[in-house]
Structure formats: C-alpha cells, structure tokens
Amino acid sequence: MRILYLITKIITYPGAFLKGFWEHVTCRMLKLPVRSTQYLRSSDWCGHAEHDPANTPAKAWLMCFLPWLAQCVLGSIFLAASAIPLLLFGLRGTDQTQFFWLEIICLFLGLSIACNAFPQRGDAKRMWHLFYESPTEDEVKAMAARLAATRTSQPGSEDVCCNHMAIGEGTAEPVPSAPKFARLPARILFAIPNAICMAGAWLEGTGLAAILALGLTVALWFLHG
C-alpha cells in the first residue's frame, strides 16, 4: 500500500505539495513546531508537513480540518471550471482544441487537490485519540506532573520555587507537556465529522482516494456521453 500511496502522491503532486503548504500554515497558526518542510519525499509524510503532535482536542481537530477546508475550496474551483464546459456544454477537442486542453488542465488540478484533501493518518489518529480514547501511561504521568507543578506554583507554596526548580539542585526541570482530552459534549457533537475524517485519512493514506476519484470521473464522463 505504501508504494501505491507514493505513486498517487507523485501523480497528484500539485495537490500533495499544496496540502503540505496548508498544513505548514496551520501549524504556524496553532504554534505547533514543524519538523520538516520537505513536502514531497519517500515516506508516509509525503504530501504533508511533518510536525509535533497537537496536545489539545481543538488543535488536533483544526490541524485536520483547516487544510481540508482549504483543499476543498480550491479543488472545487478548479473542478467547477472544468466540469461546466466539459459536462454541461459538451466542449470536446474537435473544434475548440485550445479550450479543451485548458479544461483538462483544470480537471487535473482539481482532482489532484481533491485527492489530497484528507489529513495524514497520524494527525487523524491523534485527533481520534484525544477525543475518544483513554490516556496512555506516559500521558497520565505528564498530566500528574503538570497538576503537581500547578499546585506547587500557587502562592504560599514552600516546596518548590516559582520557576519549578528541583529542590537541592541548581537547574530547572521542565514540566512535561500534558495533553488534554475532549469532554462528552464535544465527543458527541463531532462524532460524525471525526469518523469521516478517519475514513478519509485511511483512503488517502493507502492511495485509494486518488483511484476512487479517477474512477468516479471516468464514470461520470461516460454516463454524460
């Protein structure tokens, strides 16, 4: 499946590169550190911006859906620009060849963007984990450390100084980042879009999204003809 995934990313490289760009912009907005800006490479991060995982449900959700929204808007524009002349007015490559190829280019760009709309599987799994799964052992320890640091930093505490220095040591011990998990109302409200996101991320991660989009386009073409 990884080979199929990389092949579809190469074929739909305009949309893959653009998806990585939108994810990079989203990381900047959410203040998530970006590990690599090489959007096109031979790994599971091909077509995506590799970044640190989100530690709140809101950030994880936005990391999945903001790039998806941008891809859907741009993809719809290019698909509409190609579909209106090709499907509604019957424009073919006989008497208006230059316009025909222009519409083909718009169709290719629209499909390549649409095929890369869904999030990377790691981002989708992270979002699902923060919404519906129990904390891992490391996350429980991180949350406990964060809670202890919050209590000892309150006024009147004599155990630890205000900058959380370790007792008897001259260096500060950084408090681990503790994730937050979604509450029940958010879990119910976002259940359907989150499930669609997980399914779409699986299709995109296996390369099947591009194949389904191409098959649907060919089917509509023949049905119209």
DOBAZA-485439 format. One line per 3 residues: their letters; for each residue x negated, y negated, z of N, C-alpha, C. Coordinates in Angstrom, 1 decimal, decimal comma. Atoms other than C-alpha are relative to their C-alpha. Layout:
BEGIN
a> X:Y:Z:X:Y:Z:X:Y:Z; ...
END
This chain:
BEGIN
mri> -0,8:1,2:0,0:0,0:0,0:0,0:-0,9:-1,3:0,0; 0,9:1,2:-0,1:-2,9:-2,4:0,7:-0,5:-0,4:-1,4; 0,4:0,3:1,3:-4,1:-2,0:-2,9:1,2:-0,7:-0,8
lyl> -1,1:0,6:0,6:-0,6:-2,8:-4,2:0,2:-1,4:0,5; -0,2:1,4:-0,6:-0,4:-5,8:-1,8:-1,0:-0,9:-0,6; 1,0:0,9:0,6:-3,7:-7,2:-3,1:0,2:-0,3:-1,5
itk> -0,3:0,2:1,4:-2,7:-6,7:-6,7:1,1:-1,0:-0,2; -1,1:0,9:0,1:0,6:-8,5:-6,2:-0,5:-1,4:0,4; 0,5:1,3:-0,4:-1,3:-11,3:-4,5:-0,9:-0,7:-1,1
iit> 0,8:0,5:1,1:-3,7:-11,6:-7,4:0,9:-0,5:-1,2; -0,9:0,4:1,0:-0,9:-11,7:-9,9:0,8:-1,3:0,3; -0,8:1,2:-0,5:1,1:-14,3:-7,9:-0,9:-1,0:0,7
ypg> 1,0:0,9:-0,8:-2,0:-16,3:-6,9:0,5:-1,4:0,2; -0,5:1,3:-0,3:-0,3:-19,7:-7,3:0,8:-0,1:1,3; -0,8:-0,1:-1,2:2,3:-18,8:-4,7:-0,8:0,4:1,2
afl> 0,8:-0,5:-1,1:-0,2:-17,0:-2,5:-0,9:-1,1:0,6; 0,8:1,1:-0,4:-2,5:-20,0:-2,4:0,8:-1,0:0,7; -0,9:1,1:-0,6:0,3:-22,4:-1,7:0,6:0,4:1,3
kgf> -0,5:-0,5:-1,3:1,6:-20,2:1,1:-1,0:-0,2:1,1; 1,1:0,2:-1,0:-1,8:-20,3:2,8:-0,1:-1,4:0,4; 0,1:1,5:-0,2:-1,8:-24,1:2,4:1,1:-0,4:1,0
weh> -1,1:0,4:-0,9:1,6:-24,4:4,1:-0,2:0,5:1,4; 0,3:-0,6:-1,3:0,6:-22,1:6,9:-1,1:-0,9:0,7; 1,0:0,9:-0,6:-2,5:-24,3:7,4:0,6:-1,3:0,5
vtc> -0,6:1,2:-0,4:-0,4:-27,4:7,6:0,8:0,3:1,3; -0,9:-0,3:-1,2:2,0:-25,7:10,1:-0,9:0,2:1,2; 0,9:-0,1:-1,2:-1,0:-24,7:12,3:-0,4:-1,3:0,5
rml> 0,4:1,4:-0,4:-2,1:-28,3:12,3:1,1:-0,7:0,8; -1,2:0,6:-0,6:1,4:-29,4:13,3:0,2:0,6:1,4; -0,2:-0,7:-1,3:1,6:-26,8:16,1:-1,2:0,1:0,9
klp> 1,3:0,0:-0,7:-2,0:-27,3:17,2:-0,5:1,5:0,3; 0,5:-1,4:0,0:-2,9:-23,6:16,5:-1,4:0,0:-0,7; 1,3:-0,1:0,7:-6,6:-23,1:15,8:0,0:0,9:-1,2
vrs> 0,1:-0,7:1,2:-7,3:-22,0:12,3:-1,4:0,7:-0,1; 1,3:-0,7:0,0:-10,0:-19,3:12,0:-0,6:0,0:-1,4; 0,6:0,0:1,3:-10,4:-19,3:8,2:1,0:-0,7:-1,0
tqy> -0,8:0,7:1,0:-9,2:-21,5:5,3:-0,1:0,7:-1,4; 0,2:-0,7:1,2:-10,1:-18,9:2,7:1,3:0,8:-0,3; -1,4:-0,5:0,2:-6,5:-18,2:1,5:0,0:1,3:-0,9
lrs> 0,0:-1,2:0,9:-7,4:-15,6:-1,2:-1,3:0,8:0,3; 1,1:-0,9:-0,3:-9,6:-12,7:-0,1:0,6:1,4:0,1; -0,4:-1,4:0,1:-9,5:-8,9:0,0:0,3:0,5:1,4
sdw> -0,4:-0,5:-1,3:-7,8:-8,4:3,4:1,5:-0,2:0,2; -1,4:0,2:-0,3:-4,4:-8,4:5,0:0,4:-1,5:0,1; -0,2:1,4:-0,1:-4,8:-12,2:5,4:0,0:-0,7:-1,4
cgh> 0,0:0,6:1,3:-4,8:-12,7:1,6:1,3:-0,7:-0,2; -1,2:0,8:0,2:-2,4:-15,5:0,8:0,5:-0,6:1,3; -0,4:0,5:-1,3:-2,3:-16,6:4,4:-1,2:-0,7:0,6
aeh> 1,1:0,7:-0,7:-4,3:-18,9:6,7:-0,1:0,7:1,4; 0,3:-0,7:-1,2:-5,9:-16,9:9,5:-0,1:-0,9:1,2; 0,0:1,0:-1,2:-5,2:-18,5:12,9:0,2:0,8:1,2
dpa> -0,2:-0,6:-1,3:-4,9:-17,8:16,6:1,5:0,2:0,1; -1,5:-0,2:-0,2:-1,5:-16,3:17,7:0,6:-1,0:0,8; -0,8:0,9:-0,8:1,2:-18,5:19,0:0,3:0,6:1,4
ntp> -0,3:-0,5:-1,3:1,9:-18,3:22,7:1,3:-0,4:0,6; -1,4:0,3:-0,4:5,5:-19,6:22,8:0,9:0,5:-1,1; -1,0:-0,4:1,1:8,6:-18,3:21,0:0,3:-1,1:-1,0
aka> -0,3:1,1:0,9:9,2:-21,8:19,5:-1,1:-0,1:-1,0; 1,1:0,1:0,9:5,7:-22,0:18,0:0,0:1,3:-1,0; 0,0:-1,2:0,8:5,9:-18,4:16,8:1,1:0,0:-1,1
wlm> -1,1:0,1:1,0:9,3:-19,0:15,1:-0,3:-1,0:-1,0; 0,3:1,0:1,0:8,2:-22,2:13,5:-1,2:0,4:-0,9; 1,1:-0,5:0,8:5,0:-20,5:12,3:0,5:0,9:-1,1
cfl> -0,6:-0,9:1,0:7,2:-18,0:10,4:0,9:-0,8:-1,0; -1,1:0,5:0,8:10,0:-20,2:9,1:-0,4:-1,4:-0,7; 0,3:1,2:0,7:8,4:-23,6:8,2:-0,7:0,2:-1,3
pwl> 0,6:-0,3:1,3:6,1:-22,2:5,5:1,0:0,7:-0,9; -1,0:-0,7:0,8:9,0:-20,0:4,4:1,0:-1,0:-0,6; -0,9:1,1:0,5:11,3:-23,1:4,0:-0,7:-0,8:-1,1
aqc> 0,7:0,8:1,1:8,7:-25,0:2,0:-0,2:0,9:-1,3; 0,1:-0,9:1,2:8,1:-22,0:-0,3:1,4:0,2:-0,7; -1,4:-0,2:0,6:11,9:-21,5:-0,8:0,4:-1,3:-0,8
vlg> -0,4:1,2:0,7:12,4:-25,2:-1,7:-0,7:-0,1:-1,3; 0,7:0,1:1,2:9,6:-25,3:-4,2:0,3:1,1:-1,0; -0,3:-1,1:0,9:10,3:-21,9:-5,6:1,4:-0,2:-0,7
sif> -1,3:0,2:0,6:14,0:-22,8:-6,1:0,0:-1,1:-1,1; 0,1:1,0:1,0:13,0:-25,9:-8,0:-0,5:0,5:-1,3; 0,6:-0,6:1,2:10,8:-24,0:-10,5:0,9:1,0:-0,6
laa> -0,9:-1,0:0,5:13,3:-21,2:-10,8:1,2:-0,6:-0,7; -1,1:0,7:0,6:16,1:-23,6:-11,5:-0,4:-0,6:-1,3; 0,5:0,6:1,2:14,0:-25,4:-14,1:-0,1:1,0:-1,1
sai> 0,1:-1,0:1,0:13,5:-22,1:-15,9:1,3:0,7:-0,3; -1,2:-0,7:0,1:16,9:-20,5:-15,3:1,1:-0,7:-0,8; -1,1:0,8:0,7:19,1:-23,3:-16,6:-0,1:0,1:-1,5
pll> 0,0:-0,2:1,5:17,8:-23,3:-20,2:0,0:1,4:-0,4; 0,1:-1,4:0,5:17,0:-19,6:-20,4:1,3:0,8:0,2; -1,2:-0,8:-0,2:20,2:-18,2:-18,9:1,3:-0,7:-0,4
lfg> -1,2:0,7:0,3:22,8:-20,9:-19,4:0,1:-0,4:-1,5; -0,1:0,5:1,4:21,9:-22,4:-22,8:-0,6:0,9:-1,0; 0,5:-1,0:1,0:20,3:-19,3:-24,3:-1,2:-0,5:-0,8
lrg> 1,2:0,4:0,7:17,0:-21,0:-25,2:-0,9:1,2:-0,2; 0,9:-1,1:0,3:14,7:-18,5:-26,9:-1,2:-0,5:-0,8; 1,3:0,4:0,7:11,3:-18,5:-28,6:0,1:0,0:-1,5
tdq> -0,1:0,0:1,4:12,6:-18,8:-32,1:-0,1:-1,4:-0,6; 0,1:1,3:0,6:13,3:-22,4:-33,0:-0,6:-1,1:1,0; 0,6:1,0:-0,9:12,0:-24,2:-29,8:-1,1:0,7:0,8
tqf> 1,0:-0,8:-0,7:8,9:-22,3:-29,0:-0,7:-0,7:1,1; 0,7:0,7:-1,1:7,2:-25,0:-27,0:0,8:-0,1:1,3; -0,8:0,1:-1,2:10,1:-25,4:-24,7:0,2:1,4:0,7
fwl> -0,1:-1,4:-0,5:10,4:-21,6:-24,4:-1,2:0,4:0,9; 1,1:-0,3:-0,8:6,9:-21,2:-23,1:-0,1:-0,9:1,3; -0,1:0,9:-1,2:7,4:-24,2:-20,7:0,9:0,7:1,0
eii> -0,9:-0,7:-0,9:10,3:-22,3:-19,2:-0,6:1,2:0,6; 0,6:-1,2:-0,4:8,3:-19,1:-19,0:-1,0:-0,4:1,1; 0,9:0,4:-1,0:5,6:-21,0:-17,0:0,7:-0,4:1,3
clf> -0,8:0,3:-1,1:8,2:-22,4:-14,7:0,5:1,2:0,7; -0,5:-1,2:-0,6:9,6:-19,0:-14,2:-1,1:0,8:0,7; 1,1:-0,7:-0,6:6,2:-17,5:-13,4:-0,3:-0,7:1,3
lgl> 0,3:0,7:-1,2:5,5:-20,3:-10,9:1,1:0,2:1,1; -1,1:-0,2:-0,9:8,9:-19,9:-9,3:0,0:1,3:0,7; 0,1:-1,3:-0,6:8,6:-16,2:-8,9:-1,2:0,2:0,9
sia> 1,2:-0,1:-0,8:5,0:-16,4:-7,6:0,2:-0,7:1,4; -0,2:0,7:-1,3:6,1:-18,9:-4,9:1,0:0,8:0,8; -1,1:-0,8:-0,7:9,3:-16,9:-4,0:-0,5:1,3:0,6
cna> 0,5:-1,3:-0,5:7,4:-13,6:-3,7:-0,9:-0,2:1,2; 0,8:0,2:-1,2:5,1:-15,2:-1,1:0,6:-0,9:1,0; -0,7:0,9:-1,0:7,7:-16,9:1,0:0,0:0,5:1,4
fpq> -0,1:-0,5:-1,4:7,9:-14,5:3,9:-1,4:0,0:0,7; 1,2:0,2:-0,8:5,4:-14,7:6,7:-0,9:1,3:0,0; 1,0:-1,1:-0,1:2,3:-12,5:7,3:0,6:0,9:1,1
rgd> -0,6:-1,0:-0,9:3,2:-9,3:9,2:-0,4:-0,2:1,4; 0,5:0,3:-1,3:1,0:-10,3:12,1:0,8:-1,1:0,7; -0,8:1,2:-0,6:2,9:-13,6:12,6:1,5:0,5:0,3
akr> -1,4:-0,5:-0,3:6,3:-11,8:12,3:0,0:0,9:1,2; 0,0:-0,9:-1,2:5,3:-9,1:14,8:-0,2:-0,8:1,3; 0,2:0,8:-1,2:4,1:-11,8:17,2:1,3:-0,7:0,4
mwh> -1,3:0,7:-0,3:7,4:-13,7:16,9:0,9:1,0:0,7; -0,9:-1,0:-0,5:9,3:-10,5:17,5:-0,4:0,4:1,4; 0,5:-0,4:-1,3:7,1:-9,6:20,5:0,5:-1,1:1,0
lfy> -0,4:1,1:-1,0:7,8:-13,0:22,2:1,5:-0,1:0,2; -1,5:0,1:-0,1:11,5:-12,7:21,5:0,6:1,2:0,7; -0,8:-1,2:-0,3:12,4:-9,1:22,2:-0,8:1,1:0,8
esp> 0,8:-1,1:-0,6:9,5:-7,1:23,7:-0,5:-0,4:1,4; 0,5:0,3:-1,3:8,1:-6,8:27,2:-1,5:-0,4:-0,1; 1,4:0,5:0,0:4,8:-8,5:28,1:-1,0:1,2:0,2
ted> 1,1:-1,0:-0,2:1,6:-6,4:27,8:-0,7:-0,1:1,3; 0,7:0,1:-1,2:-0,6:-5,7:30,7:-0,9:-1,2:0,1; 0,9:1,2:0,1:-3,1:-8,4:29,6:0,8:-1,3:0,2
evk> -0,9:1,2:-0,1:-0,2:-10,9:29,2:0,5:-0,2:1,4; -0,5:0,1:-1,4:1,1:-10,1:32,7:-1,1:-0,6:0,9; 1,2:0,6:-0,7:-2,4:-10,8:34,1:-0,2:-1,4:-0,3
ama> 0,2:1,4:0,4:-2,6:-14,0:32,2:1,1:-0,9:0,6; -1,1:0,8:-0,6:0,8:-15,2:33,4:-0,2:-0,1:1,5; 0,2:0,1:-1,4:-0,1:-14,3:37,0:-1,1:-1,0:0,3
arl> 1,1:0,9:-0,2:-3,4:-16,2:36,7:0,5:-1,4:-0,2; -0,5:1,4:0,2:-1,6:-19,2:35,3:0,9:-0,4:1,1; -0,8:0,4:-1,1:1,0:-19,1:38,1:-0,8:-0,3:1,2
aat> 0,9:0,2:-1,1:-1,8:-18,8:40,7:-0,7:-1,4:-0,1; 0,7:1,3:0,3:-3,6:-21,8:39,1:0,9:-1,1:0,3; -1,0:1,0:-0,2:-0,4:-23,8:39,1:0,2:-0,3:1,5
rts> -0,3:0,2:-1,4:0,2:-23,2:42,8:-1,2:-0,6:0,7; 1,2:0,5:-0,7:-3,4:-23,9:43,9:-0,3:-1,4:-0,4; 0,3:1,4:0,4:-3,4:-27,2:42,0:1,0:-0,9:0,5
qpg> -0,9:0,9:-0,6:-0,5:-28,6:43,9:-0,6:-0,8:1,1; 0,6:0,8:-1,1:-1,2:-31,4:46,4:0,0:0,8:1,3; 0,1:-0,6:-1,3:-2,4:-30,2:49,8:-0,6:1,4:0,0
sed> 0,7:-1,3:0,1:-4,0:-27,0:48,5:-1,4:-0,1:0,4; 1,4:0,1:-0,5:-7,3:-26,3:50,2:-0,8:1,2:-0,6; 0,7:-1,2:0,4:-8,2:-23,1:48,4:-0,9:-0,3:-1,2
vcc> 0,7:0,2:1,2:-9,2:-24,4:45,0:0,1:-1,5:-0,3; 0,0:1,5:0,2:-10,1:-28,0:44,0:0,8:-0,2:-1,3; -0,9:0,4:1,0:-8,1:-29,9:41,4:-0,4:0,5:-1,4
nhm> 0,4:-0,4:1,3:-10,1:-28,7:38,4:-0,2:1,5:0,0; -0,1:-1,4:-0,1:-9,7:-25,0:39,4:-1,4:0,6:0,0; 1,4:-0,5:-0,1:-13,4:-24,4:40,2:0,1:1,2:0,9
aig> 0,1:-1,2:-0,9:-14,2:-21,0:41,7:-0,6:-0,3:1,3; 0,6:0,3:-1,3:-14,9:-21,0:45,4:-1,4:0,5:0,1; 1,4:-0,4:-0,2:-18,6:-21,0:46,2:-0,8:0,1:-1,3
egt> 0,7:0,0:1,3:-19,5:-21,4:42,5:0,0:-1,4:-0,6; 0,1:1,3:0,5:-20,6:-24,4:40,6:0,6:-0,2:-1,4; -0,6:0,1:1,3:-18,9:-23,6:37,3:1,5:0,3:0,0
aep> -1,4:-0,2:0,1:-15,3:-23,7:36,3:0,4:1,3:-0,7; -0,5:-1,2:0,6:-13,4:-20,5:35,5:1,3:-0,4:-0,8; -1,2:0,4:0,8:-11,0:-21,2:32,6:1,2:0,9:0,3
vps> -1,2:-0,7:-0,2:-7,5:-20,1:33,2:0,5:0,6:-1,3; -0,4:-0,6:1,3:-6,4:-17,6:30,5:1,4:-0,5:-0,5; -1,2:0,5:0,6:-3,7:-18,7:28,1:1,2:1,0:0,2
apk> -1,1:-0,9:-0,4:-0,4:-17,2:29,3:1,2:-0,2:-1,0; -1,1:0,2:0,9:2,4:-16,6:26,7:1,3:-0,2:0,7; -1,4:0,1:-0,5:6,0:-17,5:27,2:0,9:0,9:-0,8
far> -0,9:-0,9:0,7:8,9:-15,3:26,3:1,4:-0,6:-0,1; -1,3:0,6:0,2:12,3:-16,1:24,9:1,0:0,4:1,0; -1,1:-0,4:-0,9:15,4:-16,2:27,1:1,1:0,6:-0,8
lpa> -1,0:-0,7:0,6:18,5:-14,3:26,4:0,8:-0,8:-1,1; -0,8:0,8:1,0:20,5:-17,1:24,6:-0,8:-0,1:-1,4; 0,8:0,1:1,2:17,6:-17,6:22,1:-0,1:1,3:-0,7
ril> 0,1:-1,3:0,7:17,3:-13,9:21,5:1,3:0,3:-0,8; -1,3:-0,3:0,7:21,0:-13,6:20,6:0,1:-1,0:-1,2; -0,3:1,0:1,1:21,1:-16,8:18,5:-0,9:0,2:-1,2
fai> 1,0:-0,2:1,1:18,0:-16,0:16,4:-0,1:1,5:-0,4; 0,2:-1,5:0,3:18,6:-12,2:16,1:0,0:0,3:-1,5; -0,2:-0,3:1,4:19,8:-12,2:12,5:-1,2:-0,6:-0,8
pna> 1,2:0,5:0,7:17,1:-14,6:11,1:-1,3:0,7:0,3; 1,2:-0,6:-0,3:14,4:-12,9:13,0:-0,1:1,4:-0,6; 0,0:-1,4:0,7:15,5:-9,4:11,7:-0,3:-0,2:-1,5
icm> 0,3:0,2:1,4:15,5:-10,8:8,2:-1,5:-0,3:-0,2; 1,5:0,4:0,1:12,0:-12,3:8,8:-0,8:1,3:0,1; 0,8:-1,2:-0,2:10,7:-8,9:10,0:0,1:0,8:-1,3
aga> -0,1:-0,8:1,2:12,1:-7,1:6,9:-0,7:-0,6:-1,1; 0,7:0,6:1,1:10,8:-9,7:4,5:-1,5:0,0:0,2; 1,4:-0,1:-0,2:7,4:-9,7:6,1:-0,5:1,4:-0,4
wle> 0,4:-1,4:0,4:7,3:-5,9:5,6:0,0:0,1:-1,5; 0,0:-0,1:1,4:8,3:-6,2:2,0:-1,2:-0,8:-0,7; 1,1:0,8:0,5:5,8:-9,0:1,4:-1,4:0,7:0,3
gtg> 1,3:-0,6:-0,4:3,0:-7,1:3,3:-0,3:1,3:-0,8; 0,2:-1,3:0,8:3,5:-3,9:1,2:-0,1:-0,3:-1,5; 0,0:0,3:1,5:3,7:-5,7:-2,2:1,3:0,2:-0,6
laa> -1,3:-0,4:0,6:7,3:-4,6:-2,7:0,8:-1,2:-0,4; -0,8:1,2:0,3:8,7:-8,2:-2,7:-0,2:-0,4:-1,4; 0,2:0,4:1,4:7,0:-9,0:-6,0:0,6:0,9:-1,0
ila> -0,6:-1,0:0,9:8,1:-5,8:-7,6:1,6:-0,1:0,0; -1,4:0,2:-0,1:11,7:-6,3:-6,4:0,4:-1,3:-0,8; -0,3:1,2:0,7:11,7:-9,9:-7,7:-0,1:0,1:-1,5
lgl> 0,2:-0,2:1,5:10,3:-8,9:-11,1:1,1:0,9:-0,5; -1,0:-0,9:0,5:12,8:-6,1:-11,4:1,4:-0,7:-0,1; -1,2:0,8:0,0:15,7:-8,4:-10,5:0,1:-1,0:-1,1
tva> 0,0:1,0:1,1:14,6:-11,0:-13,0:0,2:0,7:-1,3; -0,1:-0,8:1,3:14,3:-8,4:-15,8:1,5:0,5:-0,1; -1,4:-0,5:0,1:17,8:-7,0:-14,9:0,9:-1,1:-0,4
lwf> -0,9:1,2:0,4:19,4:-10,5:-15,0:-0,2:-0,4:-1,4; 0,3:0,4:1,4:17,7:-11,2:-18,3:0,8:0,9:-0,9; -0,7:-0,9:0,9:19,1:-8,1:-19,9:1,5:0,0:0,1
lhg> -1,4:0,1:-0,1:22,5:-8,5:-18,4:0,6:-1,2:-0,6; -0,5:1,2:0,7:22,8:-12,0:-19,7:-0,1:0,1:-1,5; 0,2:-0,2:1,5:21,5:-11,0:-23,1:1,0:1,0:-0,6
END
